[in-house]
Amino acid sequence: MIDQTNARIGEAAAELRRRKARREAFERLVRLTDVVLWGLEEMNREGLVALPPPREEDIRRRLAVMPGQIQRLYCPDGTVQGALDSLFEIQGALFKARNPDLDYDDPEFDQD
């Protein structure tokens, strides 16, 4: 009886660690996209149209920690706006992967 209880406690603790690790990974990826988006928004605010090659390389380097299928969503057209659009698509994919049953495009969706 005690062995079974200890086994269930161990399984529950392992599941809790897995959930925490997944949540932390998700939050880390969203923060990363937020940092990149912030820089792109600043460039956009300053009126830059073309994405400078060094900035493009920096973004790709940062996104290298993303899962492959998410990384492949980054396909800018050389413009700041194209990079912004790609990053928003990446964030949308991250949120959809976290909660696939939620329809983020539904007008009834409210984040508050």
C-alpha positions in Angstrom: 0.0 0.0 0.0 2.7 2.5 0.9 4.7 1.4 -2.1 1.7 2.2 -4.4 1.2 5.5 -2.7 4.9 6.4 -3.1 4.7 5.3 -6.7 1.7 7.6 -7.4 3.4 10.5 -5.6 6.5 9.9 -7.8 4.4 9.8 -11.0 2.5 13.0 -10.0 5.7 14.8 -9.2 7.2 13.7 -12.5 4.1 15.0 -14.4 4.3 18.3 -12.5 7.9 18.7 -13.5 7.0 17.9 -17.2 4.2 20.5 -17.1 6.4 23.1 -15.5 9.2 22.5 -18.1 6.7 22.8 -21.0 5.2 26.0 -19.5 8.7 27.5 -19.0 9.8 26.6 -22.5 6.6 28.2 -23.9 7.2 31.3 -21.9 10.8 31.5 -22.9 9.9 31.2 -26.6 7.2 33.9 -26.3 9.6 36.2 -24.5 12.2 35.7 -27.3 9.6 36.6 -30.0 8.6 39.7 -27.9 12.2 40.9 -27.8 12.6 40.5 -31.5 9.3 42.1 -32.2 10.2 45.0 -30.0 13.3 45.7 -32.0 11.4 45.4 -35.3 8.7 47.7 -34.0 11.4 50.3 -33.1 12.8 50.1 -36.6 9.3 50.4 -38.1 8.6 53.5 -35.8 11.8 55.0 -37.1 10.6 54.6 -40.6 13.0 51.9 -41.8 11.6 49.9 -44.6 14.4 47.5 -45.5 15.7 45.0 -42.9 19.4 45.5 -42.5 21.3 42.2 -43.2 23.0 42.2 -39.8 19.6 42.5 -38.1 18.3 39.7 -40.3 21.2 37.5 -39.2 20.6 38.4 -35.5 16.9 37.4 -35.8 17.7 34.1 -37.4 20.3 33.4 -34.8 17.8 34.1 -32.0 15.1 32.0 -33.7 17.5 29.0 -33.9 16.3 27.9 -30.5 12.7 27.5 -31.8 11.4 24.0 -32.8 12.1 23.4 -36.6 8.5 23.7 -37.7 8.2 27.1 -35.9 11.5 28.3 -37.3 10.4 27.6 -40.8 7.5 30.1 -40.4 10.1 32.9 -40.4 10.3 33.9 -44.1 10.6 37.7 -44.3 10.8 39.4 -47.7 13.7 41.7 -46.7 11.5 44.4 -45.2 10.8 45.3 -41.6 7.1 44.7 -42.1 7.7 41.3 -43.6 9.8 40.3 -40.6 7.1 41.6 -38.3 4.4 39.6 -40.1 6.6 36.5 -39.8 7.1 37.0 -36.1 3.4 37.5 -35.5 2.8 34.3 -37.4 5.4 32.5 -35.2 3.7 33.8 -32.0 0.3 32.7 -33.3 1.7 29.2 -34.0 3.2 29.1 -30.5 -0.1 29.9 -28.9 -1.9 27.5 -31.1 0.5 24.7 -30.2 0.0 25.5 -26.6 -3.8 25.3 -26.8 -4.9 23.8 -30.1 -8.6 23.8 -29.1 -8.8 27.6 -28.7 -9.7 29.5 -31.9 -7.6 32.6 -31.7 -9.2 33.9 -34.9 -12.7 33.8 -33.4 -14.1 37.3 -32.9 -15.5 36.1 -29.6 -12.0 35.4 -28.4 -11.1 37.8 -25.6 -7.7 37.7 -23.8 -8.9 39.6 -20.7 
